[in-house]
Amino acid sequence: LASMRHHYLLLVALVATSICGTAASDSDEEGAGAVSVSKPFLMDSTVADMKWLKGGDGNAKVVLVRSSHGNVYRSDDDGKTWKSLEDTLTQKGSVPMWQAKIQKLIVSPANDQHVILKGFGKTNLFSTDGGASFTAILGNTFVQIIPHPTEEGWLLGSAYTGKYPNRKLGLYYSKDFGNEWKQIATHLRQFAWGASFGGSVSTIVASIHDGGTDSSGKMGEDFDPKISTFWSDDFFATRTKVVPHGNKLIPKGKFLFVAAVNPEEVTDVRLMVSEDGGRRFRKCRFPFHITERGYSIVDASEGEAFVQVEHEDEDLPFSSLYMSGQHGSSYSLSLRRVVRDFRNLADFEAVGGVEGVYVANVADKDITEEDIEPGKGVPRRSVITFDKGAKWQPITAPEKDSRGKKNRCKDCSLHIHGKTSFSFGPVYSSPSAVGLILAAGTVGHHVHDRAGDTNVFISRDAGLTWTEIAKGSHIYEFGDHGGLIVMADNQKPTKKLKYSWNEGQDWTEYQFWDHSIDVDNVITEPTGTGSTFMVYGRRHGKGIILHVDFSTLHERKCIGADAADSEESDYEVYSPSQDLRDGGCLMGAKVDVIRRKAHKACFNGQEFERSTIEHQCECQESDYECDYGFTRTDSGECERDLDTPPVGYGPPKDCSGTYEVTRGYRLVANNRCVRGVNHRPVVLRCPGFTVGGLVTLLLLLAVGGGITMFMAYRKQHGSNPESFGDVLKMFPMKASFSGSGSAGAYTALRSGPDTMDDDLGFGDDDDEEAQVLGDHAIDEFTGDNSSKGRESNTITPALAPPPSSSAKAKLDDTEFE
């Protein structure tokens, strides 16, 4: 009997070990617990969307999940247990389940307890208690619902009236969280709350068919010259036309971008930008005389915008990337041939927590459409920038692999997968894990799309150096402020996780279930500060969710945050700029961050508050980028680009006090440097009507013309001219300084439109001040002298809007095409 009891206890211990895995060991720790895992929860299909909400006590998290079949599930204990909301969706059986499917989960940014389940039909469900209960409201079949960013009960929605093919898309608003709706416009294309990008609380911007009959005569996303962008601050009781022919709207960061179509050529579009809630727009100026067919707003998270432009006759999976200044309107070329896919997603990623660091994939040079095989990615290489796109460089490859084998690849670098890769982990970083980046990739000359060649890499210095931490492709996640890394194989079914407490130096395997699943994701709550994770995937066509808790592994909390870098402390002082920039400055500042030492296996804890200290630095060459109309040479200087439409060097039309003239450089947006290298614009007084002012203006124009002619000679001959007469010989004019001669030379240099926008009739506006596109600008653009900026709220004939069910429509918040 005793022997049987002994074998029984041994069997129990073995089973427990196989289920619970093995806890990490740490010499700094006296004891260790065990990882805990919830019972697997089976869904009707795979996870399509997941939202975290605050629980009633402010600590526990409520999680909502929408399945790919349109069902909704809710957990009120951070994903440990789940409940189907089928009874709520079907209103306890009174509505057939096939009619109760949910198309979208919507959470109010003003109050995350306000949740909307948007259905496919006329029934939508609204909750004010985090999804604990819902009220079904029968009304419009909404295409889109957008909660207000700051007002809890305010909603905007678009819905059709009438029957296909004569139905119209109307704009509606509600101030009582969906109980009552009022229509305020019709013939709608797109809309947005202006408060999201600098407007007042009641600002609404919408693109609307501007009278007459819809010229397209069909459903679709084609540009229509009869659509214009309107602004209103009184719920469209009155409205102002701010962008004639402005069709498509994209709010991004602090900006609102609008794509306006040329009424003479509907495939020719121009980009406009606003940073005051859509009241005033600037023209976006790009540095080439090339027709623009479409745009993708790639990033605007750090105060400037990166825009990918599709030029004329381009039908390739890559295009040029341009970077704006602080106002989002003046663009310089940052990187050519940035890879994109059929969804117009770009292989371009900002590194979270460290300003100015971006990673991108670029297509090989000399690739043509004939070189691209269907179903295969374009040959591409990875590059990184540490100064917000001013300079790009290859990613340094690690010296050895995860097994200690030295990399002997000649002239190789690290190449990593981006958004366009379907099967591999992405470039991943988090503001809560400063300096840490995870990526899947290959050491070599290109990104490899073969799973067998793809491994996992980590950088703990914001991309400067890298270490291979695992063989094979995985999906991964940070937790505990970057102190914990969890990952799983995403190429074949698995029942195991790997986790590391020392940034990938050592790994522990943990079996989370007896059965293998295809893992789609390993994810933690949005802040990345906790130690609980969810693993979800597929098995036999069903969705699987498991909750994994690592908080019981280590009882010891990290200590010594106030004495970082000392021997007794678990923390260190990390300065991203110290590694990335000579002199220890990045984006004009030296930033010191307190983070846990890599080898210390202890909990930061969710309540840990990271200390950050910042010191301003003197300006260096690396703090500047080339201004509009200038390009960086091999020597690193910014010189005039003669392929760029020239800009005026004189004062603006409404000059008051002083004005600025560029030296060819501009500070990178959000750069905080002071003094030091000075490439800032020259500040001049407005000329007025004095003789001195006139002389100053003439001298400035002469200098500007001289610089342009000098650069033209240098570009043509490859050397500096020996005399000014050599420069004058380039131009069809008499070799004299007579008024007609000099005027002729200047005119020859400025042949053609002053800016690309002249082709659309926007006029010549070289100054950077924003202008209101009011009556005069509207008349000039449209040729209609009867239009007025302010008009009454009238109902006009129908516009056939784009369908919302296509894959491209779902991505329409990131691209124009």
C-alpha positions in Angstrom: 0.0 0.0 0.0 2.8 2.4 0.9 4.5 1.5 -2.4 1.4 2.2 -4.4 0.9 5.5 -2.5 4.5 6.5 -3.4 4.0 5.8 -7.1 0.7 7.7 -7.1 2.4 10.8 -5.6 5.2 10.5 -8.1 2.7 10.3 -11.0 0.9 13.4 -9.7 4.1 15.3 -9.5 5.1 14.4 -13.1 1.7 15.4 -14.4 1.9 18.7 -12.5 5.3 19.3 -14.0 4.2 18.6 -17.6 1.2 20.9 -17.2 2.7 23.8 -15.3 6.2 23.8 -16.8 9.3 24.8 -15.0 9.9 28.0 -13.2 12.9 30.2 -14.0 15.9 30.0 -11.7 17.8 33.1 -10.4 20.8 33.3 -8.2 19.4 36.6 -6.7 16.3 34.9 -5.6 15.7 32.5 -2.6 12.6 30.9 -3.9 10.4 30.5 -7.0 6.7 29.8 -7.6 5.0 28.3 -10.6 3.4 29.7 -13.7 -0.4 29.4 -13.6 -2.6 28.9 -16.6 -6.4 29.1 -17.0 -8.6 26.4 -18.5 -8.7 26.8 -22.3 -11.7 28.6 -23.5 -13.2 27.5 -26.8 -14.8 30.1 -29.2 -16.9 29.5 -32.3 -14.1 30.9 -34.5 -10.8 32.7 -34.3 -10.2 36.0 -32.5 -10.8 39.0 -34.8 -10.6 41.9 -32.3 -9.8 42.3 -28.6 -10.4 45.4 -26.4 -9.3 46.0 -22.8 -11.4 48.1 -20.4 -10.9 49.1 -16.8 -12.7 47.1 -14.2 -15.0 48.5 -11.6 -12.3 48.5 -8.9 -9.8 50.2 -11.3 -7.4 47.2 -11.2 -9.0 44.1 -12.7 -9.3 44.4 -16.5 -12.4 43.7 -18.5 -11.7 42.2 -21.9 -14.1 42.0 -24.9 -13.4 39.7 -27.8 -15.1 39.6 -31.2 -14.8 36.4 -33.2 -14.4 36.2 -36.9 -17.9 34.9 -37.1 -19.3 38.0 -35.4 -19.9 36.7 -31.9 -18.8 38.6 -28.8 -17.3 37.2 -25.5 -16.5 39.0 -22.2 -14.2 38.5 -19.3 -14.2 40.5 -16.1 -11.0 38.9 -14.6 -8.3 39.8 -17.2 -9.1 36.8 -19.5 -9.1 34.0 -16.9 -12.8 33.1 -17.5 -15.1 34.0 -20.3 -18.8 34.4 -21.0 -20.6 34.4 -24.4 -22.9 37.4 -25.0 -25.1 35.4 -27.4 -28.2 35.9 -25.2 -27.5 39.7 -25.3 -26.9 39.7 -29.0 -30.1 37.7 -29.8 -32.1 39.6 -27.1 -32.7 36.3 -25.4 -33.7 34.5 -28.6 -36.0 37.0 -30.1 -33.5 37.8 -32.9 -32.0 35.0 -35.0 -28.3 34.6 -34.4 -27.5 35.1 -38.1 -29.1 38.6 -37.8 -27.3 39.4 -34.5 -23.7 39.2 -35.7 -21.4 42.0 -34.6 -19.3 43.8 -37.2 -17.2 46.0 -34.9 -16.3 46.7 -31.2 -16.2 50.4 -30.5 -14.9 51.8 -27.2 -15.2 55.5 -26.4 -11.8 57.3 -25.9 -13.6 59.7 -23.4 -14.8 56.8 -21.2 -13.9 53.2 -21.8 -17.0 52.0 -19.9 -19.0 53.3 -23.0 -19.0 50.4 -25.4 -20.8 50.0 -28.8 -21.4 46.7 -30.5 -22.1 47.8 -34.1 -24.2 45.2 -36.0 -24.5 44.5 -39.7 -28.2 45.5 -39.6 -30.3 48.1 -37.9 -29.7 46.9 -34.4 -26.8 48.2 -32.4 -26.0 47.6 -28.7 -24.8 50.3 -26.3 -23.3 49.8 -22.8 -22.3 52.4 -20.2 -20.9 49.8 -17.7 -18.1 48.2 -19.6 -20.2 45.6 -21.3 -21.8 44.2 -18.2 -25.2 45.1 -19.7 -26.3 46.4 -23.1 -29.3 48.3 -24.5 -30.4 47.3 -28.0 -31.4 50.4 -30.1 -33.2 49.8 -33.4 -32.5 52.5 -35.9 -30.2 53.2 -38.8 -28.0 50.7 -40.5 -24.8 52.5 -39.7 -21.8 52.2 -41.9 -19.5 53.9 -39.3 -19.8 55.2 -35.8 -17.2 57.5 -34.2 -17.3 58.4 -30.5 -16.1 61.9 -29.6 -12.6 62.0 -28.2 -13.5 63.9 -25.0 -17.3 64.0 -24.7 -18.7 60.8 -23.3 -22.1 60.7 -24.9 -21.4 62.3 -28.3 -21.3 60.2 -31.4 -21.1 60.8 -35.2 -22.4 58.1 -37.5 -23.0 57.6 -41.2 -26.0 55.6 -42.5 -27.8 55.0 -45.8 -31.2 56.3 -46.7 -33.2 55.0 -49.6 -32.7 51.9 -51.6 -29.8 50.8 -53.9 -28.9 52.1 -56.4 -30.4 55.4 -55.4 -29.5 55.3 -51.7 -27.6 58.2 -50.1 -25.1 58.2 -47.3 -26.1 60.7 -44.5 -24.3 62.1 -41.6 -25.9 61.8 -38.1 -25.0 62.9 -34.6 -26.2 61.9 -31.1 -25.5 63.6 -27.8 -27.1 60.9 -25.6 -25.0 57.9 -26.6 -27.2 56.6 -29.4 -30.7 57.0 -27.9 -31.6 59.7 -30.4 -29.9 60.6 -33.7 -30.3 63.7 -35.9 -29.3 63.9 -39.6 -27.2 66.9 -40.4 -25.9 66.3 -43.9 -26.4 64.0 -46.9 -24.3 62.9 -50.0 -21.5 62.1 -47.5 -18.1 60.6 -48.4 -16.1 60.8 -45.1 -16.2 62.6 -41.7 -14.3 63.2 -38.5 -14.5 65.0 -35.2 -12.2 68.1 -35.3 -11.3 67.8 -31.7 -9.1 64.8 -32.6 -6.7 67.1 -34.4 -6.7 70.5 -32.9 -10.3 71.7 -33.3 -12.9 72.8 -30.8 -15.2 70.4 -29.0 -18.0 70.9 -31.6 -15.9 70.9 -34.8 -16.9 68.5 -37.5 -15.1 68.1 -40.8 -16.7 66.1 -43.7 -16.3 65.6 -47.4 -19.7 66.0 -49.1 -21.0 66.0 -52.6 -21.2 69.7 -53.5 -24.5 70.0 -55.4 -25.7 68.7 -58.7 -25.8 65.0 -59.7 -23.3 62.5 -58.6 -20.9 62.3 -61.6 -19.6 58.9 -60.9 -23.0 57.2 -61.2 -21.7 54.1 -59.3 -20.6 52.8 -56.0 -16.9 53.1 -55.4 -13.9 54.8 -54.0 -13.0 56.9 -57.1 -12.3 60.5 -56.7 -15.1 62.9 -57.6 -14.4 66.5 -58.5 -17.9 67.4 -57.2 -17.0 66.4 -53.7 -15.5 69.1 -51.4 -14.4 69.2 -47.8 -16.5 71.3 -45.4 -15.9 72.5 -41.8 -18.6 73.3 -39.2 -18.6 74.2 -35.5 -22.4 74.1 -35.1 -23.3 70.6 -36.2 -23.7 71.7 -39.8 -26.4 74.3 -39.2 -23.9 76.3 -41.3 -20.8 75.1 -43.0 -17.6 76.5 -44.7 -16.0 75.0 -47.7 -12.3 74.6 -46.8 -10.9 72.3 -49.5 -12.6 72.4 -53.0 -12.6 69.0 -54.6 -11.3 67.5 -51.3 -12.5 63.9 -51.3 -10.8 61.8 -48.7 -9.9 62.6 -45.1 -7.3 61.0 -42.8 -6.8 62.2 -39.2 -3.3 61.2 -38.2 -1.6 62.5 -35.0 -2.1 66.3 -34.7 -2.9 66.6 -38.5 -5.9 66.2 -40.7 -4.9 65.3 -44.3 -7.3 65.8 -47.3 -6.7 64.5 -50.8 -8.1 66.9 -53.4 -8.7 65.9 -57.0 -7.8 67.9 -60.0 -11.2 68.7 -61.7 -9.4 68.6 -65.1 -7.9 65.1 -64.5 -9.5 62.9 -61.8 -6.5 60.6 -61.5 -4.3 63.6 -60.5 -4.6 64.4 -56.7 -3.0 66.8 -54.4 -2.6 66.7 -50.6 -3.7 69.3 -48.1 -3.0 69.4 -44.4 -4.5 71.1 -41.3 -3.4 71.3 -37.7 -6.2 73.5 -36.3 -9.1 71.1 -36.5 -9.7 71.6 -40.3 -10.4 75.3 -40.2 -7.4 76.2 -42.3 -5.3 74.1 -44.7 -1.8 74.3 -46.1 -0.8 72.8 -49.4 1.6 69.9 -49.1 4.7 70.7 -51.2 6.7 67.8 -52.6 10.1 68.3 -54.2 9.5 66.9 -57.7 7.6 67.8 -60.8 5.8 64.4 -60.8 2.1 63.7 -60.9 0.8 62.4 -57.6 -1.7 59.5 -57.9 -2.1 58.5 -54.3 -0.8 58.9 -50.7 -0.3 56.8 -47.6 0.1 58.6 -44.3 2.7 56.3 -42.8 3.4 57.9 -39.5 2.7 61.1 -37.6 3.5 60.1 -34.0 6.4 62.4 -33.3 5.2 65.8 -34.5 5.9 65.5 -38.2 4.4 63.3 -41.0 5.9 60.6 -43.1 4.0 60.3 -46.3 4.5 57.6 -49.0 3.6 59.0 -52.5 2.4 57.0 -55.4 3.7 58.8 -58.5 2.6 58.7 -62.1 2.9 55.4 -63.9 4.1 53.6 -60.8 2.5 50.2 -60.2 5.2 48.6 -58.1 5.2 47.3 -54.5 7.4 50.2 -53.3 7.4 54.0 -53.5 9.2 57.1 -52.1 8.9 58.2 -48.5 8.8 61.9 -47.7 9.2 63.6 -44.4 7.5 66.9 -43.4 8.5 69.7 -41.1 6.6 70.6 -38.0 3.6 71.9 -39.8 3.1 68.8 -42.0 3.1 70.8 -45.3 6.7 71.1 -46.5 8.3 67.7 -47.5 11.8 66.5 -48.3 12.7 63.1 -49.7 13.7 60.8 -46.8 13.9 57.3 -48.3 13.4 55.9 -51.8 11.8 52.5 -52.7 10.1 51.8 -49.3 8.3 48.5 -49.6 4.5 48.4 -49.4 1.8 45.7 -50.1 -1.6 45.5 -51.8 -3.2 46.9 -48.7 -0.9 50.0 -48.9 0.7 49.0 -45.6 4.4 50.1 -45.6 7.4 48.4 -44.0 8.1 51.4 -41.8 8.0 51.3 -38.0 8.7 53.8 -35.3 10.6 52.5 -32.2 8.4 53.1 -29.1 9.9 55.0 -26.2 12.9 56.5 -28.1 12.4 59.5 -30.3 13.7 59.7 -33.8 14.4 55.9 -34.4 12.6 54.3 -37.3 13.1 51.0 -39.2 12.2 50.4 -42.8 12.5 47.9 -45.6 13.6 49.2 -49.1 13.4 47.3 -52.4 16.6 46.4 -54.2 17.8 48.9 -56.8 17.0 48.2 -60.5 14.0 46.0 -59.6 11.3 46.3 -62.3 7.8 44.9 -62.5 9.1 41.9 -64.6 11.4 40.9 -61.8 8.6 40.5 -59.3 7.1 37.0 -59.1 3.4 36.7 -58.2 2.8 35.7 -54.6 6.4 36.4 -53.6 7.7 39.5 -51.9 10.0 42.0 -53.6 13.7 41.6 -52.8 14.2 44.0 -49.9 16.8 45.2 -47.4 16.4 46.7 -43.9 17.7 50.1 -42.9 17.4 52.2 -39.7 17.6 55.9 -38.8 18.5 57.4 -35.5 17.7 61.0 -36.5 14.1 60.8 -37.7 14.8 60.0 -41.3 17.6 62.5 -42.0 20.1 59.7 -42.6 19.5 55.9 -43.1 22.0 53.1 -42.6 22.0 49.2 -42.7 21.2 47.4 -39.4 24.3 46.0 -37.8 24.3 42.2 -37.7 25.2 40.4 -34.5 28.7 38.8 -34.3 27.3 35.4 -33.5 24.1 33.4 -33.4 22.1 32.1 -30.4 24.2 29.0 -30.3 27.5 30.8 -30.2 28.5 30.2 -33.8 30.3 33.2 -35.4 28.6 34.9 -38.3 31.0 34.7 -41.3 28.8 36.3 -43.9 30.8 39.0 -45.7 29.3 42.5 -46.0 26.1 41.3 -44.4 23.7 43.1 -42.2 20.5 42.2 -40.3 17.3 42.2 -42.3 13.9 42.0 -40.5 10.3 41.5 -41.4 7.8 44.3 -41.4 4.0 44.8 -41.9 4.0 43.4 -45.4 5.1 40.0 -44.1 2.1 37.8 -43.3 3.8 34.8 -41.6 6.4 36.3 -39.4 6.6 38.4 -36.2 6.8 42.1 -36.7 9.2 44.8 -35.6 8.0 45.2 -32.0 8.7 47.8 -29.3 6.8 49.4 -26.4 7.1 52.8 -24.6 7.1 50.8 -21.4 10.2 48.9 -22.4 12.5 51.7 -23.4 15.3 50.7 -25.8 14.1 47.2 -26.3 13.1 45.9 -29.8 12.1 42.4 -30.9 12.1 41.4 -34.5 12.1 38.3 -36.8 14.7 38.3 -39.5 17.9 37.0 -41.2 21.5 37.9 -41.3 22.5 38.2 -45.0 22.0 40.5 -47.9 18.1 40.5 -48.0 15.0 39.7 -46.0 14.3 36.0 -46.4 10.7 34.8 -46.6 11.6 31.2 -45.8 10.6 30.1 -42.2 13.7 28.0 -41.9 16.0 31.0 -42.4 14.1 33.3 -40.0 15.2 33.8 -36.4 14.3 36.1 -33.5 16.6 39.0 -32.5 16.6 41.6 -29.7 18.2 45.0 -29.3 18.4 46.6 -25.9 20.0 49.9 -27.3 17.2 51.0 -29.6 18.5 49.2 -32.7 22.2 50.1 -32.6 23.3 46.5 -31.8 21.4 43.2 -32.0 21.6 39.7 -30.5 20.0 36.5 -31.9 17.9 35.0 -29.0 16.1 32.1 -30.7 16.2 30.0 -33.8 13.0 29.9 -35.9 10.1 32.3 -36.3 8.1 33.2 -33.2 5.4 35.6 -32.1 6.4 37.6 -29.0 5.4 40.1 -26.3 6.9 42.2 -23.6 5.6 42.3 -20.0 6.5 43.9 -16.7 8.0 47.1 -18.3 10.2 45.0 -20.6 11.5 42.8 -17.7 9.7 39.7 -19.1 9.6 38.3 -22.7 7.2 35.6 -23.7 7.0 34.0 -27.1 5.6 31.0 -29.0 6.3 29.2 -32.3 4.0 30.7 -35.0 5.0 28.4 -37.9 3.6 25.1 -36.6 1.2 23.8 -33.9 2.7 24.0 -30.4 1.7 23.5 -26.8 4.6 25.4 -25.3 5.7 28.9 -24.5 9.2 30.2 -23.9 9.8 33.0 -21.4 12.9 34.9 -20.3 13.6 37.2 -17.3 17.0 38.4 -18.6 16.2 39.7 -22.1 16.7 36.5 -23.9 20.0 35.4 -22.4 18.2 32.4 -20.9 14.9 30.8 -21.7 12.5 28.5 -19.9 9.9 26.4 -21.6 6.4 26.1 -20.3 3.7 23.7 -21.5 0.3 25.6 -21.4 -1.9 22.7 -22.6 -2.0 19.0 -23.4 -2.9 19.7 -27.0 -1.1 21.8 -29.6 -2.7 24.8 -31.2 -1.8 27.2 -34.1 -0.8 30.3 -32.1 -1.9 33.5 -33.6 -0.7 35.9 -30.9 0.8 36.3 -27.4 -0.5 39.5 -26.0 -0.7 41.4 -22.7 -2.7 44.5 -21.7 -2.0 47.6 -23.7 0.4 49.3 -21.2 2.8 46.3 -21.2 3.4 46.7 -17.5 1.7 43.6 -16.2 2.8 40.0 -15.9 -0.3 38.2 -17.2 -0.6 37.3 -20.9 -3.2 35.8 -23.2 -2.3 33.2 -25.8 -4.9 32.7 -28.5 -5.0 30.7 -31.7 -6.8 27.9 -33.5 -7.5 24.2 -33.2 -9.8 22.2 -35.6 -11.4 25.4 -36.8 -12.3 26.7 -33.4 -10.8 29.6 -31.5 -8.8 29.0 -28.3 -7.9 31.5 -25.6 -5.7 30.8 -22.5 -4.7 33.1 -19.7 -1.1 32.7 -18.5 0.0 34.3 -15.2 3.7 34.8 -14.5 3.3 37.0 -11.4 3.6 34.0 -9.1 7.1 33.1 -10.4 9.1 35.6 -8.4 8.1 36.9 -5.0 11.0 39.4 -4.8 10.3 42.9 -6.1 13.1 44.9 -7.7 14.8 47.4 -5.4 17.1 50.4 -5.7 15.4 52.5 -8.3 16.6 55.6 -6.5 20.2 54.3 -6.5 20.4 53.1 -10.1 23.8 51.9 -11.3 24.9 51.0 -7.8 26.0 47.4 -7.0 23.1 46.9 -4.7 20.4 48.2 -7.1 18.5 46.1 -9.5 18.3 49.1 -11.8 20.6 51.0 -14.3 20.6 54.4 -15.9 20.0 54.0 -19.7 20.7 56.9 -22.0 19.5 56.1 -25.6 21.4 59.1 -26.9 24.7 58.0 -25.3 24.9 55.0 -27.6 23.2 56.4 -30.7 24.9 59.9 -30.9 28.4 61.2 -30.3 28.2 63.5 -27.3 25.3 61.7 -25.8 22.5 63.7 -27.5 19.5 62.6 -29.5 16.9 64.9 -30.9 18.7 67.8 -29.2 18.6 66.3 -25.7 20.3 63.9 -23.4 17.7 61.6 -21.8 18.4 59.3 -18.9 15.9 56.6 -18.2 15.8 54.2 -15.2 15.3 50.6 -16.2 15.9 47.1 -14.7 19.3 45.5 -15.3 19.1 42.7 -17.8 20.4 39.9 -15.5 18.2 40.8 -12.5 15.2 38.4 -12.4 12.8 40.4 -10.3 9.5 42.0 -10.7 9.2 45.7 -11.6 5.5 45.5 -10.7 2.7 47.1 -12.5 2.8 50.2 -10.3 6.5 50.9 -11.1 6.9 54.5 -12.4 9.9 55.0 -14.6 12.1 58.1 -13.9 13.2 60.2 -16.8 15.7 63.1 -16.7 16.3 65.3 -19.8 19.0 67.8 -20.5 19.1 70.1 -23.6 22.1 69.9 -25.9 23.9 72.2 -28.3 22.9 71.8 -31.9 24.9 69.5 -34.1 24.8 68.8 -37.9 22.7 65.7 -37.1 19.9 67.8 -35.6 19.1 69.3 -39.0 17.5 67.9 -42.1 17.4 69.4 -45.6 14.6 71.9 -46.2 12.1 71.8 -49.0 13.9 72.2 -52.3 17.3 71.0 -51.0 19.0 67.6 -51.0 21.9 66.2 -49.1 25.1 65.6 -51.0 27.7 62.9 -50.4 29.6 65.3 -48.3 26.6 65.7 -46.0 25.7 69.3 -47.0 22.2 70.4 -48.1 22.3 71.9 -51.6 19.7 73.3 -53.9 17.9 70.6 -55.9 17.3 72.0 -59.3 14.7 69.3 -60.0 12.5 70.9 -57.4 10.0 73.7 -58.3 11.8 76.9 -57.0 10.4 78.8 -54.1 10.5 82.6 -53.7 13.2 84.2 -51.6 11.2 87.4 -51.1 8.9 88.4 -48.2 5.4 86.9 -48.1 2.5 89.0 -49.4 1.2 89.7 -45.9 4.6 90.4 -44.4 4.5 92.0 -41.0 7.6 92.8 -38.9 10.0 90.1 -40.0 10.2 87.0 -42.2 12.5 84.1 -42.7 14.6 82.8 -45.6 15.9 79.3 -45.5 19.6 78.4 -45.5 18.7 75.0 -46.9 18.3 73.3 -43.6 15.6 72.9 -40.9 15.6 71.4 -37.5 14.1 68.0 -37.3 10.6 68.3 -35.9 10.5 68.2 -32.0 14.2 68.7 -31.8 15.1 70.5 -28.6 18.7 71.6 -29.2 19.9 75.1 -28.5 22.8 77.3 -29.7 25.7 75.3 -31.3 25.6 74.7 -35.1 23.4 77.3 -36.7 21.6 76.4 -39.9 18.4 78.2 -38.8 16.7 80.5 -41.3 17.9 84.1 -41.8 15.5 86.5 -40.1 14.9 89.7 -42.2 12.7 92.7 -41.7 9.8 93.2 -44.0 10.9 95.8 -46.7 7.9 98.2 -46.4 8.2 101.2 -48.7 11.6 102.5 -47.7 14.6 102.8 -50.0 16.6 100.6 -47.7 13.9 98.0 -47.7 13.8 98.0 -51.5 17.6 97.6 -51.7 17.4 94.7 -49.3 14.8 93.0 -51.4 16.7 93.5 -54.6 19.9 92.2 -53.0 18.1 89.1 -51.6 16.6 88.3 -55.0 20.0 88.7 -56.7 21.6 86.4 -54.1 18.9 83.8 -54.5 19.2 83.9 -58.3 23.0 83.7 -58.1 22.9 80.7 -55.8 20.5 78.9 -58.2 22.6 79.7 -61.3 25.8 78.6 -59.4 24.2 75.2 -58.5 22.9 74.8 -62.1 26.5 75.2 -63.4 27.9 72.8 -60.8 25.3 70.1 -61.6 25.9 70.4 -65.3 29.7 70.6 -65.3 30.6 68.7 -62.1 32.9 71.4 -60.9 32.7 75.0 -59.6 32.8 77.8 -62.2 36.0 79.8 -62.5 34.2 83.0 -63.0 30.6 84.4 -63.0 30.9 84.7 -66.8 31.1 80.9 -67.0 27.7 80.8 -65.3 26.1 83.3 -67.5 27.2 81.4 -70.7 24.7 78.7 -69.6 21.7 80.9 -70.3 20.3 82.4 -73.5 21.0 86.1 -72.7 23.4 88.8 -73.4 26.5 88.8 -71.3 25.6 92.0 -69.4 23.9 93.0 -66.2 21.2 95.0 -67.9 17.7 94.9 -66.6 16.4 92.8 -69.5 19.4 90.5 -69.4 19.1 89.6 -65.7 15.4 89.4 -65.9 15.6 87.0 -68.8 18.0 84.7 -66.9 15.7 84.6 -63.8 12.7 83.9 -66.0 14.4 81.0 -67.7 15.2 79.4 -64.3 11.6 79.8 -63.2 9.9 78.5 -66.3 6.9 76.4 -65.6 4.6 76.6 -62.5 6.1 77.9 -59.3 4.8 74.9 -57.4 3.1 71.6 -58.3 -0.1 73.0 -56.8 -0.4 75.6 -59.6 -1.6 72.7 -61.8 -4.7 72.5 -59.6 -5.2 76.2 -59.5 -4.4 76.7 -55.9 -2.3 79.8 -56.8 1.3 80.6 -55.8 1.8 80.7 -52.0 5.4 80.2 -51.0 5.1 81.3 -47.4 4.5 78.8 -44.7 1.7 80.7 -43.1 -1.7 78.9 -43.2 -4.4 80.5 -45.2 -8.1 80.1 -45.0 -9.5 78.7 -48.2 -12.4 81.1 -48.3 -14.4 82.7 -51.0 -11.5 83.9 -53.2 -9.6 80.6 -53.1 -12.7 78.6 -53.8 -13.6 80.7 -56.8 -10.1 80.5 -58.1 -10.0 76.7 -57.8 -13.4 76.0 -59.2 -14.0 79.0 -61.5 -17.3 79.6 -59.9 -17.9 83.1 -58.6 -21.2 82.3 -57.1 -19.9 80.1 -54.3 -19.6 81.4 -50.8 -17.6 80.1 -47.9 -20.6 80.1 -45.5 -23.8 78.5 -46.7 -27.0 77.1 -45.2 -27.5 73.5 -44.4 -29.3 72.2 -47.5 -30.0 68.7 -48.7 -28.5 68.0 -52.1 -28.7 65.1 -54.6 -27.2 61.8 -53.8 -23.6 60.7 -53.7 -22.8 57.0 -54.2 -20.3 56.4 -51.4 -17.7 53.6 -51.2 -18.7 50.3 -49.7 -17.5 49.7 -46.1 -17.2 45.9 -46.3 -14.1 45.6 -48.5 -10.6 45.1 -47.1 -9.4 48.3 -48.6 -12.2 50.3 -46.9 -11.1 48.9 -43.5 -7.6 50.4 -44.1 -8.9 53.7 -45.3 -7.7 55.5 -42.2 -4.2 55.1 -43.4 -4.1 55.7 -47.2 -5.5 57.6 -50.1 -5.7 56.0 -53.5 
